[in-house]
Structure formats: structure tokens, C-alpha cells
Amino acid sequence: MLVFFDTIIHYLYFIMTAFFAFLLLRNLFKREKRKALVYDIVYSYVIITFILRVIGIK
């Protein structure tokens, strides 16, 4: 029973991480304000951590 809950939590974690990564990617390309290079670097740094989590690399 605990293995089942662990598996469900594991998949929910990946779904949530992929969802937030998608939102960040969408906002990276569709933002209206703050279009400087510094903000691109910050967005990329944050997005990379979410993508690595989805892939399974911590």
C-alpha cells in the first residue's frame, strides 16, 4: 500500500514540475515587460532546474 502511494506522489511530483517548467517557458517567450538579457538568464537558470527534475537528474 505504501509503495502505491509513493508511486502516485512520484508521478504527481513530475507532473507538477513539468507544469511549472511549461509555464516558465511560456512566460519566457511571451513576456511584455523586462525584456533584458539578464531576465533571460534568470529564466533559463530556473527552467533548467525544473527540466533536470523532470528528466530525473538532481
N, CA, C and O atoms as CSV, one atom per row, in Angstrom:
chain,resi,resn,atom,element,x,y,z
A,1,MET,N,N,0.817,-1.196,0.000
A,1,MET,CA,C,0.000,0.000,0.000
A,1,MET,C,C,0.865,1.267,0.000
A,1,MET,O,O,0.562,2.223,-0.713
A,2,LEU,N,N,1.927,1.274,0.788
A,2,LEU,CA,C,2.791,2.449,0.819
A,2,LEU,C,C,3.547,2.624,-0.490
A,2,LEU,O,O,3.832,3.750,-0.899
A,3,VAL,N,N,3.870,1.524,-1.142
A,3,VAL,CA,C,4.543,1.623,-2.431
A,3,VAL,C,C,3.616,2.278,-3.456
A,3,VAL,O,O,4.066,3.054,-4.299
A,4,PHE,N,N,2.347,1.967,-3.382
A,4,PHE,CA,C,1.361,2.570,-4.277
A,4,PHE,C,C,1.293,4.081,-4.068
A,4,PHE,O,O,1.306,4.845,-5.033
A,5,PHE,N,N,1.220,4.511,-2.814
A,5,PHE,CA,C,1.177,5.945,-2.525
A,5,PHE,C,C,2.478,6.632,-2.935
A,5,PHE,O,O,2.457,7.761,-3.426
A,6,ASP,N,N,3.591,5.964,-2.739
A,6,ASP,CA,C,4.879,6.515,-3.139
A,6,ASP,C,C,4.931,6.718,-4.652
A,6,ASP,O,O,5.445,7.730,-5.127
A,7,THR,N,N,4.407,5.771,-5.395
A,7,THR,CA,C,4.375,5.880,-6.844
A,7,THR,C,C,3.471,7.021,-7.292
A,7,THR,O,O,3.817,7.771,-8.205
A,8,ILE,N,N,2.321,7.152,-6.655
A,8,ILE,CA,C,1.399,8.244,-7.003
A,8,ILE,C,C,2.045,9.601,-6.721
A,8,ILE,O,O,1.971,10.505,-7.552
A,9,ILE,N,N,2.667,9.747,-5.574
A,9,ILE,CA,C,3.327,11.005,-5.222
A,9,ILE,C,C,4.462,11.293,-6.188
A,9,ILE,O,O,4.672,12.443,-6.574
A,10,HIS,N,N,5.195,10.265,-6.580
A,10,HIS,CA,C,6.299,10.422,-7.509
A,10,HIS,C,C,5.801,10.958,-8.855
A,10,HIS,O,O,6.385,11.894,-9.401
A,11,TYR,N,N,4.739,10.379,-9.384
A,11,TYR,CA,C,4.194,10.845,-10.663
A,11,TYR,C,C,3.565,12.234,-10.537
A,11,TYR,O,O,3.691,13.045,-11.453
A,12,LEU,N,N,2.903,12.517,-9.444
A,12,LEU,CA,C,2.348,13.856,-9.244
A,12,LEU,C,C,3.451,14.911,-9.176
A,12,LEU,O,O,3.289,16.027,-9.670
A,13,TYR,N,N,4.569,14.544,-8.560
A,13,TYR,CA,C,5.718,15.453,-8.488
A,13,TYR,C,C,6.225,15.777,-9.894
A,13,TYR,O,O,6.500,16.936,-10.203
A,14,PHE,N,N,6.350,14.757,-10.744
A,14,PHE,CA,C,6.825,15.002,-12.101
A,14,PHE,C,C,5.824,15.805,-12.909
A,14,PHE,O,O,6.224,16.668,-13.690
A,15,ILE,N,N,4.562,15.552,-12.749
A,15,ILE,CA,C,3.536,16.322,-13.461
A,15,ILE,C,C,3.565,17.781,-13.019
A,15,ILE,O,O,3.486,18.684,-13.851
A,16,MET,N,N,3.675,18.011,-11.727
A,16,MET,CA,C,3.729,19.372,-11.212
A,16,MET,C,C,4.983,20.094,-11.704
A,16,MET,O,O,4.917,21.263,-12.084
A,17,THR,N,N,6.109,19.413,-11.698
A,17,THR,CA,C,7.353,20.015,-12.166
A,17,THR,C,C,7.283,20.344,-13.648
A,17,THR,O,O,7.729,21.413,-14.066
A,18,ALA,N,N,6.727,19.437,-14.450
A,18,ALA,CA,C,6.594,19.694,-15.879
A,18,ALA,C,C,5.644,20.864,-16.133
A,18,ALA,O,O,5.873,21.667,-17.038
A,19,PHE,N,N,4.596,20.960,-15.347
A,19,PHE,CA,C,3.643,22.059,-15.486
A,19,PHE,C,C,4.311,23.401,-15.214
A,19,PHE,O,O,4.135,24.347,-15.982
A,20,PHE,N,N,5.079,23.493,-14.124
A,20,PHE,CA,C,5.758,24.750,-13.805
A,20,PHE,C,C,6.832,25.080,-14.839
A,20,PHE,O,O,7.028,26.250,-15.170
A,21,ALA,N,N,7.524,24.076,-15.348
A,21,ALA,CA,C,8.517,24.322,-16.389
A,21,ALA,C,C,7.841,24.852,-17.648
A,21,ALA,O,O,8.360,25.759,-18.298
A,22,PHE,N,N,6.683,24.289,-17.995
A,22,PHE,CA,C,5.939,24.772,-19.154
A,22,PHE,C,C,5.517,26.225,-18.961
A,22,PHE,O,O,5.641,27.031,-19.884
A,23,LEU,N,N,5.022,26.569,-17.777
A,23,LEU,CA,C,4.620,27.952,-17.518
A,23,LEU,C,C,5.803,28.911,-17.624
A,23,LEU,O,O,5.676,30.001,-18.181
A,24,LEU,N,N,6.941,28.506,-17.095
A,24,LEU,CA,C,8.123,29.358,-17.178
A,24,LEU,C,C,8.587,29.532,-18.619
A,24,LEU,O,O,8.958,30.633,-19.024
A,25,LEU,N,N,8.567,28.450,-19.393
A,25,LEU,CA,C,8.954,28.563,-20.800
A,25,LEU,C,C,8.004,29.466,-21.572
A,25,LEU,O,O,8.433,30.271,-22.399
A,26,ARG,N,N,6.729,29.330,-21.301
A,26,ARG,CA,C,5.747,30.164,-21.983
A,26,ARG,C,C,5.955,31.635,-21.638
A,26,ARG,O,O,5.897,32.498,-22.514
A,27,ASN,N,N,6.197,31.913,-20.361
A,27,ASN,CA,C,6.412,33.304,-19.953
A,27,ASN,C,C,7.734,33.860,-20.464
A,27,ASN,O,O,7.876,35.069,-20.648
A,28,LEU,N,N,8.699,32.977,-20.692
A,28,LEU,CA,C,9.982,33.435,-21.219
A,28,LEU,C,C,9.810,34.031,-22.613
A,28,LEU,O,O,10.435,35.042,-22.933
A,29,PHE,N,N,8.974,33.421,-23.438
A,29,PHE,CA,C,8.815,33.867,-24.819
A,29,PHE,C,C,7.663,34.845,-25.022
A,29,PHE,O,O,7.604,35.495,-26.066
A,30,LYS,N,N,6.749,34.974,-24.068
A,30,LYS,CA,C,5.579,35.830,-24.264
A,30,LYS,C,C,5.523,37.014,-23.305
A,30,LYS,O,O,4.451,37.588,-23.115
A,31,ARG,N,N,6.596,37.383,-22.721
A,31,ARG,CA,C,6.512,38.484,-21.764
A,31,ARG,C,C,6.576,39.821,-22.479
A,31,ARG,O,O,7.212,39.964,-23.524
A,32,GLU,N,N,5.906,40.784,-21.893
A,32,GLU,CA,C,5.826,42.124,-22.474
A,32,GLU,C,C,6.794,43.090,-21.791
A,32,GLU,O,O,7.317,44.004,-22.428
A,33,LYS,N,N,7.025,42.891,-20.520
A,33,LYS,CA,C,7.906,43.770,-19.759
A,33,LYS,C,C,9.223,43.061,-19.489
A,33,LYS,O,O,9.313,41.838,-19.599
A,34,ARG,N,N,10.216,43.810,-19.146
A,34,ARG,CA,C,11.517,43.299,-18.725
A,34,ARG,C,C,12.114,42.340,-19.747
A,34,ARG,O,O,12.251,41.145,-19.486
A,35,LYS,N,N,12.460,42.863,-20.886
A,35,LYS,CA,C,12.996,42.036,-21.970
A,35,LYS,C,C,14.520,42.060,-22.031
A,35,LYS,O,O,15.091,41.752,-23.077
A,36,ALA,N,N,15.178,42.409,-20.963
A,36,ALA,CA,C,16.636,42.486,-20.966
A,36,ALA,C,C,17.256,41.089,-20.917
A,36,ALA,O,O,16.596,40.110,-20.571
A,37,LEU,N,N,18.513,41.025,-21.264
A,37,LEU,CA,C,19.245,39.755,-21.287
A,37,LEU,C,C,19.365,39.150,-19.895
A,37,LEU,O,O,19.381,37.927,-19.756
A,38,VAL,N,N,19.448,39.969,-18.884
A,38,VAL,CA,C,19.573,39.478,-17.513
A,38,VAL,C,C,18.354,38.634,-17.139
A,38,VAL,O,O,18.500,37.602,-16.484
A,39,TYR,N,N,17.178,39.049,-17.539
A,39,TYR,CA,C,15.966,38.298,-17.232
A,39,TYR,C,C,15.926,36.978,-18.010
A,39,TYR,O,O,15.404,35.981,-17.512
A,40,ASP,N,N,16.475,36.973,-19.225
A,40,ASP,CA,C,16.577,35.715,-19.972
A,40,ASP,C,C,17.470,34.728,-19.236
A,40,ASP,O,O,17.160,33.538,-19.178
A,41,ILE,N,N,18.553,35.197,-18.686
A,41,ILE,CA,C,19.472,34.328,-17.952
A,41,ILE,C,C,18.806,33.786,-16.693
A,41,ILE,O,O,18.950,32.604,-16.377
A,42,VAL,N,N,18.090,34.624,-15.981
A,42,VAL,CA,C,17.404,34.182,-14.764
A,42,VAL,C,C,16.329,33.157,-15.094
A,42,VAL,O,O,16.228,32.126,-14.429
A,43,TYR,N,N,15.531,33.430,-16.111
A,43,TYR,CA,C,14.507,32.468,-16.539
A,43,TYR,C,C,15.153,31.138,-16.929
A,43,TYR,O,O,14.667,30.075,-16.542
A,44,SER,N,N,16.234,31.193,-17.684
A,44,SER,CA,C,16.902,29.969,-18.127
A,44,SER,C,C,17.443,29.175,-16.953
A,44,SER,O,O,17.341,27.948,-16.931
A,45,TYR,N,N,18.007,29.854,-15.991
A,45,TYR,CA,C,18.550,29.176,-14.817
A,45,TYR,C,C,17.449,28.448,-14.049
A,45,TYR,O,O,17.642,27.318,-13.599
A,46,VAL,N,N,16.325,29.081,-13.906
A,46,VAL,CA,C,15.209,28.461,-13.181
A,46,VAL,C,C,14.602,27.322,-13.997
A,46,VAL,O,O,14.280,26.269,-13.447
A,47,ILE,N,N,14.448,27.524,-15.283
A,47,ILE,CA,C,13.850,26.495,-16.147
A,47,ILE,C,C,14.729,25.250,-16.193
A,47,ILE,O,O,14.212,24.133,-16.197
A,48,ILE,N,N,16.041,25.422,-16.227
A,48,ILE,CA,C,16.947,24.274,-16.280
A,48,ILE,C,C,16.758,23.382,-15.065
A,48,ILE,O,O,16.778,22.158,-15.197
A,49,THR,N,N,16.577,23.959,-13.891
A,49,THR,CA,C,16.384,23.126,-12.704
A,49,THR,C,C,15.101,22.307,-12.804
A,49,THR,O,O,15.084,21.142,-12.405
A,50,PHE,N,N,14.038,22.891,-13.323
A,50,PHE,CA,C,12.790,22.141,-13.468
A,50,PHE,C,C,12.924,21.041,-14.527
A,50,PHE,O,O,12.427,19.931,-14.338
A,51,ILE,N,N,13.590,21.349,-15.629
A,51,ILE,CA,C,13.755,20.340,-16.681
A,51,ILE,C,C,14.625,19.190,-16.198
A,51,ILE,O,O,14.342,18.034,-16.512
A,52,LEU,N,N,15.668,19.481,-15.446
A,52,LEU,CA,C,16.503,18.408,-14.908
A,52,LEU,C,C,15.726,17.526,-13.934
A,52,LEU,O,O,15.968,16.321,-13.866
A,53,ARG,N,N,14.812,18.102,-13.192
A,53,ARG,CA,C,13.967,17.305,-12.299
A,53,ARG,C,C,13.057,16.367,-13.086
A,53,ARG,O,O,12.873,15.210,-12.706
A,54,VAL,N,N,12.493,16.866,-14.180
A,54,VAL,CA,C,11.609,16.029,-14.993
A,54,VAL,C,C,12.404,14.888,-15.628
A,54,VAL,O,O,11.918,13.759,-15.700
A,55,ILE,N,N,13.609,15.174,-16.084
A,55,ILE,CA,C,14.441,14.140,-16.689
A,55,ILE,C,C,14.886,13.119,-15.644
A,55,ILE,O,O,15.066,11.943,-15.960
A,56,GLY,N,N,15.061,13.561,-14.423
A,56,GLY,CA,C,15.464,12.649,-13.366
A,56,GLY,C,C,16.860,12.907,-12.844
A,56,GLY,O,O,17.367,12.149,-12.017
A,57,ILE,N,N,17.488,13.971,-13.320
A,57,ILE,CA,C,18.820,14.341,-12.855
A,57,ILE,C,C,18.652,15.372,-11.748
A,57,ILE,O,O,18.002,16.399,-11.945
A,58,LYS,N,N,19.228,15.104,-10.601
A,58,LYS,CA,C,19.085,16.044,-9.486
A,58,LYS,C,C,20.379,16.726,-9.300
A,58,LYS,O,O,20.511,17.571,-8.414
